[in-house]
Amino acid sequence: MPVSFQTTLAGSASLSGTSLHTGKEVKLTLKPALPDTGYVFRRLDLPDEPTVHANFEFVKGVERATTLSEGNVKVQTVEHVLSALRGSGVDNATIEINASEPPIADGSAEPYTQIIAKAGIQPLEVPRRFFEIREPIHVAGKDGSYITAVPHDGFRISCTNVNHTGFFTQYLSLDITPESYLKEIARARTFVFYEEVQPLMEQGLIKGGSIENAVVIRGEQVLSKEPMRYKDEFVRHKILDIIGDLSVFHLPIKAHILTARPSHALNQEFTKAISRAWQEYITQLMPIENIPFGEGALDVNGVMKILPHRYPFLMIDRILKFEGETKATASKNVTINEPFFQGHFPGHPIMPGVLQVEAMAQLASILMLRNAENAGKLGYFMSIEKAKFRKPVMPGDVMIIQVELTKARGKIGKAVGQCFVNGEVVSQSELMFAITG
């Protein structure tokens, strides 16, 4: 699987115009940023030019747009420029702005993708990290709206746009790549319902709005300066907003997003849910030292002095602890470089269950073979019973193996074993084996 590298802008490029809600004239400039910076807004119009990071923790408003606020510094309606950056494949950028809101331009992300193309995209010498969704994530609103993410080797969005008028229900499912984003999503314009215009104006919003930068829906009709850019332009703009809103999570994700009636508020609830799943995931990547050691813990060299197995069939990286003569805990770091991933669902790599059972058996063998009378001998499988596989084990997981001997008489051993990822059981079985040699 080829390594993908982070990117930034090769140079700077600017866009000037009127902001949507404040109606002010504003200039925005995109500039390069260092690896792992993400997207950072810099307010040039304020003393000391303070910054706001595009991070879900700083999302403070979702009414008709996404607003970021860090301390006393605010930037609103950020979703179009962020969508253009993420959709174009730019991971890191500084966004300089001399007002609180970017220019709305024509209501789409295309003007931003144009200045990104003008600035150019520069690869960085740091690998791009992804968060690969491993289990479904689901959030739902009170109006029947929902967003669900399921595992997918890539980034796909399937969106249904439904509105209260009963007209213009639209559906689109699309794999999002820089190429498909530019062709199928970037040009889709924002839209508003005719009956919402007056209330929004009374709230002090859409001061810079017009049919030059938005499509107005009035019953079965649309009011626009130009013809519809796509026959399903509204659902495409919803996808545009989703991409922009999800970019406040610090990593691009691999998932299939299924959604109906999405909104900025629901998008941000979903982003929080992704972050919670991420936090749960990275706990398994914390140092092994967080797991208490017992006497006799062994590194991989110690393991190989007991077991005859070698790469690629050594399934134990480290013994974390022994508890007496009958219990042991070990670890296995599952990486994408494991040879079995080349043939076992390479498009969606999953560790074979039989190898998880093998890891339990190897650990059980160590418990038997560490006895002096069994030194130098071999452990052979005799039977496997009650094997269950509860959750997939995937690249990046740290698999913890626990085994307890239930019988160790003479040359016959019985054991029960479990494998864990992130504290949850992923597999279990009962084993019988013989010591020979």
C-alpha positions in Angstrom: 0.0 0.0 0.0 1.8 3.2 -1.1 2.5 5.9 1.4 0.6 9.1 1.0 2.3 12.3 2.1 0.9 15.5 3.6 0.6 18.6 1.4 0.5 22.3 1.7 0.3 25.2 -0.7 3.3 25.9 -2.9 2.7 29.6 -2.8 0.2 32.2 -1.9 -3.0 33.3 -3.6 -5.9 35.7 -2.7 -9.6 36.2 -3.2 -11.5 39.4 -2.5 -15.2 40.0 -2.3 -18.2 40.5 -0.1 -19.0 38.3 2.9 -22.4 36.6 3.0 -23.7 37.5 6.4 -21.9 40.7 7.5 -21.9 42.2 3.9 -18.4 43.6 4.4 -15.7 43.7 1.8 -12.9 41.3 2.7 -9.7 39.9 1.3 -8.6 36.3 2.0 -5.2 34.9 1.3 -4.1 31.2 1.4 -0.5 30.6 2.4 1.7 27.5 3.0 1.9 25.9 6.5 4.1 23.4 8.2 3.2 19.7 8.4 0.6 18.8 11.1 -0.6 22.4 11.2 -4.0 21.7 9.7 -6.0 24.8 8.8 -5.4 28.1 10.8 -7.2 31.4 10.3 -5.3 34.6 11.0 -7.2 37.8 11.5 -5.1 40.5 10.0 -7.6 43.2 11.0 -7.1 42.7 14.8 -4.2 43.7 17.0 -1.4 41.2 17.0 -3.1 39.2 14.2 -4.5 36.4 16.4 -5.3 33.0 15.0 -8.2 30.6 15.2 -7.6 26.9 14.5 -10.1 25.0 12.5 -10.7 22.5 15.2 -14.1 21.1 16.3 -13.4 22.2 19.9 -13.6 25.8 18.6 -16.9 25.5 16.8 -19.2 27.9 18.6 -22.0 28.5 16.1 -23.9 26.4 13.5 -26.8 28.7 12.6 -26.8 28.9 8.7 -23.0 28.5 8.8 -20.1 27.2 10.8 -18.4 29.7 13.2 -15.1 29.2 14.9 -14.1 31.1 18.0 -10.9 30.8 20.0 -10.8 33.2 23.0 -12.2 36.5 21.7 -11.3 35.8 18.1 -14.1 34.7 15.8 -14.3 33.6 12.1 -17.7 32.7 10.6 -18.9 30.9 7.5 -15.7 28.9 7.2 -17.1 25.8 5.5 -16.6 26.7 1.9 -12.9 27.6 2.1 -12.3 24.6 4.3 -14.2 22.3 1.9 -12.1 23.6 -1.0 -8.9 22.9 0.9 -9.8 19.4 2.1 -11.5 18.5 -1.2 -8.5 19.6 -3.2 -6.2 17.5 -1.1 -4.5 20.3 0.9 -3.7 19.2 4.5 -2.1 22.3 5.9 -2.7 26.0 5.2 -2.7 29.4 6.8 -5.8 31.4 5.9 -5.2 35.1 6.3 -8.3 37.3 6.4 -8.9 41.0 7.2 -12.5 40.6 8.5 -14.5 38.0 10.5 -15.9 36.2 7.4 -14.5 35.0 4.1 -15.9 36.3 0.8 -18.9 34.4 -0.4 -17.9 34.8 -4.0 -20.5 33.0 -6.2 -21.8 30.8 -3.3 -19.7 27.8 -4.2 -16.2 26.5 -3.4 -15.0 26.9 -7.0 -13.4 30.4 -6.5 -11.4 28.9 -3.6 -10.3 25.9 -5.7 -9.2 28.3 -8.4 -6.9 30.2 -6.0 -5.6 26.9 -4.6 -4.7 25.9 -8.2 -3.0 29.3 -8.7 -0.9 28.8 -5.5 -0.1 25.2 -6.3 0.0 22.2 -4.1 3.3 21.1 -2.5 4.0 17.7 -1.1 5.7 17.5 2.3 8.1 14.9 3.6 5.7 13.7 6.3 3.3 10.8 5.9 -0.4 11.7 5.8 -2.4 10.1 8.6 -6.0 9.0 8.3 -8.6 7.9 10.7 -10.1 4.7 9.3 -13.6 4.2 10.6 -13.7 0.6 11.9 -17.2 0.4 13.4 -20.3 2.3 12.5 -20.7 5.8 13.9 -24.2 7.2 14.0 -25.9 10.5 15.0 -29.5 11.5 14.5 -31.5 14.7 14.7 -35.1 15.1 15.9 -36.4 15.8 12.3 -35.5 12.4 10.9 -32.0 13.7 9.9 -29.0 11.4 10.5 -25.4 10.8 9.6 -23.8 7.4 9.7 -20.3 6.3 8.9 -19.4 2.7 8.0 -16.0 1.2 7.1 -14.8 2.0 3.6 -11.4 2.0 1.9 -11.6 5.6 0.8 -14.0 8.5 1.4 -17.5 8.2 0.0 -20.6 10.3 0.7 -24.1 9.2 0.0 -26.5 12.1 0.7 -30.2 12.6 0.5 -31.4 16.2 0.5 -35.0 16.6 1.6 -36.7 19.9 2.3 -40.0 21.1 3.8 -41.4 22.2 0.4 -41.8 18.7 -0.9 -39.9 19.6 -4.0 -36.2 19.1 -5.1 -35.6 15.9 -3.1 -32.2 14.8 -4.4 -29.8 12.0 -3.9 -26.1 11.5 -4.8 -23.5 9.0 -3.9 -19.9 9.8 -4.8 -16.4 8.8 -4.0 -14.6 12.0 -3.0 -11.2 12.5 -4.5 -9.5 15.8 -5.6 -10.6 15.0 -9.1 -14.2 14.2 -8.4 -14.4 17.1 -5.9 -13.4 19.6 -8.5 -15.6 18.2 -11.2 -18.7 17.2 -9.3 -18.9 19.2 -6.0 -16.9 22.4 -6.0 -19.2 24.4 -8.4 -22.4 23.7 -6.4 -23.8 26.9 -4.9 -25.5 27.6 -1.6 -29.2 27.9 -1.6 -32.0 29.4 0.6 -35.8 29.2 0.7 -37.7 32.3 -0.3 -39.7 32.3 2.9 -36.5 32.3 5.0 -35.0 35.4 3.4 -37.0 38.0 5.4 -36.5 36.3 8.8 -32.8 35.9 8.1 -32.5 39.6 7.2 -34.4 40.5 10.4 -31.7 38.5 12.3 -29.0 40.7 10.8 -27.8 37.9 8.5 -27.3 37.5 4.7 -26.5 41.2 4.4 -24.3 40.3 1.4 -26.6 37.7 -0.1 -28.1 38.0 -3.6 -29.0 35.8 -6.5 -25.4 36.3 -7.6 -24.1 34.2 -4.8 -27.1 31.9 -3.9 -29.9 30.0 -5.4 -33.4 30.9 -4.0 -36.0 28.2 -3.9 -39.6 29.4 -4.1 -42.0 26.5 -4.3 -41.3 24.6 -7.5 -39.2 27.4 -8.9 -35.7 28.5 -8.5 -34.4 32.1 -8.7 -30.8 32.3 -9.9 -28.6 34.6 -11.9 -27.5 31.7 -14.1 -29.0 28.3 -14.9 -28.6 25.4 -12.5 -25.0 24.1 -12.7 -26.1 20.5 -12.0 -29.6 19.1 -12.1 -29.0 18.0 -8.5 -27.0 21.1 -7.4 -28.6 21.3 -4.0 -27.5 17.8 -2.8 -24.1 18.5 -4.2 -23.8 21.6 -2.1 -24.9 19.7 1.0 -21.9 17.3 0.3 -19.7 20.4 -0.1 -20.7 21.6 3.3 -20.2 18.2 4.9 -16.7 18.0 3.6 -16.0 21.5 4.9 -17.6 20.9 8.3 -15.8 17.5 8.8 -12.4 19.2 8.1 -12.5 20.6 11.7 -11.5 17.1 12.7 -7.8 17.0 12.5 -7.4 14.0 10.2 -9.0 13.0 6.9 -11.2 10.0 7.4 -11.7 6.8 5.5 -15.4 5.9 5.6 -18.6 5.8 3.7 -20.8 8.6 5.0 -24.6 8.0 4.6 -26.8 10.9 5.5 -30.2 12.5 5.0 -31.2 16.0 5.8 -27.7 17.1 6.9 -27.1 20.5 8.5 -24.2 22.4 10.0 -25.5 21.5 13.4 -25.8 17.8 12.6 -22.4 17.8 10.8 -20.7 19.1 14.0 -22.4 16.6 16.2 -21.1 13.9 13.9 -17.6 15.5 14.0 -17.7 15.2 17.8 -18.7 11.6 17.5 -15.8 10.9 15.2 -13.5 12.6 17.7 -14.8 10.4 20.5 -14.2 7.3 18.4 -10.7 8.5 17.7 -10.0 9.0 21.3 -11.1 5.5 22.1 -9.0 4.2 19.3 -5.7 5.9 20.3 -5.9 4.6 23.8 -4.8 1.3 22.4 -1.7 3.0 21.0 -0.5 4.3 24.3 2.8 2.9 25.5 2.7 -0.8 26.6 4.1 0.4 29.9 0.6 1.4 30.9 -0.2 -2.3 31.2 1.2 -3.6 34.5 4.1 -6.0 34.2 4.5 -9.1 36.3 7.7 -11.0 36.9 9.3 -12.6 33.9 8.1 -10.2 31.2 9.9 -10.9 27.9 10.8 -8.9 24.8 10.7 -10.5 21.4 14.2 -12.0 21.7 13.2 -13.7 24.9 10.0 -15.0 23.2 12.1 -16.5 20.4 14.3 -18.3 22.9 11.2 -20.3 23.9 9.2 -20.6 20.7 10.6 -22.1 17.5 8.3 -19.8 15.4 9.9 -17.1 13.3 8.6 -14.4 10.9 6.1 -14.4 9.4 4.4 -16.9 11.8 5.6 -15.5 15.1 2.4 -14.0 16.5 3.8 -12.7 19.8 5.8 -9.5 20.0 6.2 -9.3 23.7 5.2 -11.0 27.0 3.8 -8.4 29.2 3.4 -10.4 32.4 3.2 -13.9 33.8 0.8 -14.6 36.7 2.1 -17.7 38.5 2.5 -20.8 36.3 -0.9 -20.7 34.6 -1.6 -17.2 33.3 0.2 -14.9 30.8 -0.5 -11.7 28.9 1.2 -10.8 25.6 1.0 -8.2 22.9 1.0 -8.2 19.1 1.4 -5.0 17.1 -0.7 -5.5 13.9 0.8 -3.4 11.1 -0.1 -3.0 7.4 3.3 -4.7 6.6 2.0 -8.1 7.8 2.3 -10.4 4.8 -1.2 -11.9 5.2 -2.8 -8.5 4.4 -1.5 -8.8 0.8 -4.1 -11.5 0.2 -6.7 -11.3 3.0 -9.1 -8.6 1.9 -6.3 -6.2 0.6 -8.9 -3.6 -0.1 -10.2 -3.8 3.4 -7.4 -5.5 5.4 -8.6 -7.7 8.4 -6.4 -10.0 10.4 -7.4 -13.6 9.8 -9.2 -15.1 12.8 -7.1 -18.3 12.6 -4.0 -16.2 13.2 -5.6 -14.8 16.3 -6.1 -18.3 17.6 -2.5 -19.1 16.7 -1.4 -16.2 18.9 -3.4 -17.7 21.8 -1.8 -21.1 21.1 1.7 -19.6 21.0 1.2 -17.9 24.3 -0.2 -21.1 25.8 2.8 -23.0 24.5 5.1 -20.5 26.2 3.4 -21.2 29.5 4.1 -24.9 29.1 7.5 -24.6 27.5 8.9 -22.3 30.1 8.9 -25.3 32.5 12.4 -26.7 32.7 11.3 -30.3 31.8 9.8 -29.0 28.5 12.7 -26.8 27.4 13.5 -27.3 23.7 10.3 -29.1 22.9 7.5 -28.2 20.6 3.8 -27.6 21.2 1.3 -29.0 18.6 -2.4 -28.3 18.3 -4.8 -31.1 19.0 -8.1 -29.3 19.0 -9.8 -25.9 18.9 -13.2 -25.5 20.5 -15.7 -22.7 21.1 -13.8 -20.3 18.9 -15.6 -17.0 18.4 -14.7 -13.8 16.5 -16.5 -10.8 17.7 -14.8 -7.8 16.1 -12.3 -7.3 13.2 -8.6 -6.7 13.9 -7.1 -4.2 11.5 -3.8 -2.5 10.7 -2.7 -0.2 13.5 -4.3 -2.3 16.2 -2.4 -3.4 19.3 -3.8 -6.9 20.1 -3.5 -8.0 23.7 -3.5 -11.8 24.2 -4.5 -13.4 27.5 -4.3 -17.1 28.1 -4.9 -19.3 31.2 -3.9 -23.0 31.4 -6.8 -25.1 32.7 -4.9 -28.3 32.4 -1.2 -29.0 32.3 -0.6 -32.7 33.1 2.2 -34.6 31.5 2.4 -33.8 27.8 -1.1 -32.5 27.4 -2.2 -29.0 27.9 -5.6 -27.2 27.8 -6.1 -23.5 27.8 -8.6 -20.7 27.4 -7.6 -17.6 25.5 -8.9 -14.2 24.6 -7.6 -11.4 22.3 -8.5 -7.8 23.0 -8.2 -4.6 21.1 -8.9 -1.3 22.9 -10.1 -3.3 26.0 -12.8 -5.2 24.0 -12.8 -8.9 23.3 -12.2 -9.5 19.5 -11.8 -13.3 19.7 -11.7 -16.2 22.1 -11.3 -20.0 22.0 -10.5 -23.1 24.0 -7.3 -25.0 23.0 -5.8 -28.4 23.5 -2.2 -29.1 22.5 0.5 -31.7 23.1 4.2 -31.1 24.0 6.5 -33.3 22.0 10.2 -33.5 21.1 
